[in-house]
Amino acid sequence: MNKRYWWVIITYIIMQFSVPILVLAFGIDHEHTIIYLSVFSFIIALIIILWLMKPEMVIEQHRSSERTKKIVIWSIIGFFLAYFAQAISIIIETYVFGIVPGSENTQFIMEITRTLPIFMIIPAMIAPILEEIIFRKIIFGTLYTRTNFWIAALLSSFIFGIIHQEFEHILIYSSMGFVFAFLYVKTKSILTPIIVHISLNSFSMIMQYSLDPEDFERMRKQWENIQTIVIGG
């Protein structure tokens, strides 16, 4: 693996543990302070990682109008592909494995966002960029050069699912990671899965932020009822 890639991964790991370490070391218990520290750590990590990935970014900038058109088209298609993969995964989890729909991780993120809206930039923009660089550009890309698409996509998507620490919903995360890997190979540009990932997260965040938690829960239950009628569950 490229030496710079290891530094990118190390930066990402340090970012993940920096705030918890600071909180424990200095006994920080002010909620707003912790949120601001999280936002700051993500921004710093993004700047460092983009600087480390600058050579690849320069290559990405040299694209034809035809390639740009391809990226735009597949970004739109990819948005719906990812949602379809997510929907199928939810159905499988619910009716095959009996897993209750809903993400504690997402609910926790929304609680933080409602406390301090600036936090929204992390799940909506910064996290998708970092995750696509780490899991698609580096992990999938490295595996892809040594194996084949299926092995590389499955392994990198599985790791992508594990890192979100919701093991009961690993199928959802992995299926979306698989779509992102497909888009990366299809367009030969990391920009495509980044755009789709940002679009998905931003759309989800805006939708949930604009609704009261009670309204969102009612909509979720209505959707479950529709699935039950359609599938015959």
N, C-alpha and C positions, 0 to 999 in steps of 0.2 A: 504494500500500500504506500502511496505517496506520503512522504514525510510531513508535508503540510496538512494532509488529511488527519494524521494523528494529532496534530496541534489543534485542529478544528474540534475533534472529538473531546480532547482534554478540556478545551475551553467550554464546550457544552456541558460536560460533567461538573466542572467548577461552578458554572452558572447555576446548575440544579441544586447544589449543596451550599452555595455561598450564603443565601439568606437564612436557612435553618441554622447554620453554624453561627452567624452573627447574632441571631435571636437568642440562641443558647448561651453564647459567650458573654453577651452584654445584658442579658435578662430583659430584652425588649418585649413589651407586652402591649404597646400602643398599636391598635389595628391599622390605622392610617399609615403609621411609620413603616410597618411591615409591608404594606401594599406598595408604598413608594419605593422601598428597597427592592422589591421584586421587579417592578417596572424598570428601575435603574439598572439592575443586574442583567435583565434581558436586552436592554438597549446597548449596554456595553458589550455584551457577548455578540450581539448582532454586528456591531461595528468591527470588532476584532475578527470575526469569522468572515465577513465580507472582504476585509482587507487580506486575510489569508487566501481567500478564493479569488483574488483579483485576476490572476492569470486566466482562469476559466471564464471570468466575466468579460475579459477583453475578447476572447474567442467568440463568446456568445453575441457580442455586439456586431460582429461581422456577419450579417445575415441579409439575404435577398428579400425583396418584397414578397416573393412567392412563399418563402419560408415563414415570413411574418404572418401572411395570410393563413398558412397552415396552422400556426400556433394559435391564432385567434379562433379559427373554426374548431379545432380540437379542444380548445379551452371551453367552448360552449358545449360541445358534445360531451366532454369529460365531466362537466358539472352534472349533467343528467345521468351519465353512466355511474358516477359515484353515488348519487342519490338512489339509483336503482339497486346498486350493490348493497347499500345500507338497508334499504327496505327489505330485500330478499333475506339478508342476514338477520334482521329483526324477526321476520316471520319464522325462520328456521329456529332461532333461539327460543321464541315464544312457544311454538307448536310442536317442536321436536324435543327440545331440552327443557321446556317448562320454565325458562328464565323470564322473570318479570321485566317488562320494558321499562326504560328509564335509566338515566345515568347519574349516579351520585356525584361523579366528577363534574359533569355539566352543571348540576344544581349548585355545587360548591362554587364553581366559577361565577355563576350568575349572582349568587349571594354577595360575593366579593365585588362584582361589577356594580351592583346596586348600592353598595356601601360607598364605593369610590369609582365612578364611571371611567376614569383614565385607565383603569386596569384592563379595559376592553381591548386596548391596542395589543396586549400580549396574545390572547387566544385568537383574535381576529386577524392580526397581521404578522407580528414578530414570530410567534411560535410556528406558524405554517412555513415561513421562509426557512427558519432554522431546521425544522424537521425534514423538509424536502432536501436541503443540502446534506444533512446527516444521513437520512435513511434511503433516499433515492440516489443522489449524486455520488455519495461516498460508499455506503454499504451495498446498496443494490448494484451500483456501477462497478465496484470492485469484484463482486461475485459474478456479475454478468460477463466480465472479461475472462473468467476462469471456468465457468460452467455454461449454463444456458439460461434462457429467459425464465422458464418455469421454476427451476431450482432457485435462481437468484431472487425472483419475485416472491416466491413462497417464503423463503428464509427471511428476507428483509422485511416483508409484511408482517411476519410472525413477531419479529423483534420490535417492529413498530407498534404492534398490538400490546406486547408485554410492557413496553415503556410507559404506557398510559395507566398501568396499574389497576385496570378493571378487568380481571381475568374472566369474569362471567360474560363480558362483552368483547372478548378477544376476536371473535368471528367478525364483528362489525368493523373494528379497527383494521383487522388484517385484510378484509375484502376491499376497503377503501384504499389501503396501502397498495394492494394489487392493481387497482385501477390507476393509481398515480404512477406506478412503475410502467404500466402499459403506455400511458400517455408520454412518459419520458422517452421510451424507446420509439414510439410512433412518430414523434416530432423531432427527436434527437436534440431536445432542448429542455433543460431543467425549469425553464420559465413557465412551461405549460402546466406541470403539476403544481407549481407554486401559485399560479393564477387560480387554478381550480380549488386548491386547498384554501386559499384566502377567501375566495368567493363563498365556499361552503360554510366556513366558520363565521364569516361576517354576516351572511344571511341568517344563520342560526342564532347568532348573538343578537342581531337587531330584532328579529322576530320575538325572541324570548324577552328581551329587554323592554320592548314596547307593550308587552302584555303583563298583566298582574299574574303572580304565581297561580292564583286560583283559576284564572281564565285559561292559562296554559295547561294546567292539569285537567280541566274540563275538556279542552280540545284533544288532549292526548287520549283520554278515555273514549271520546267519540270516535277517534281514529281506530282504537282497539276494537270497538263495536263493529265498525265498518269492515275491518279485517276478518272478524269472526263470521260476519254474514257472507262475505265473498268466499272465504276459504271453507266455510262450513264447520268451523271449530266448535 
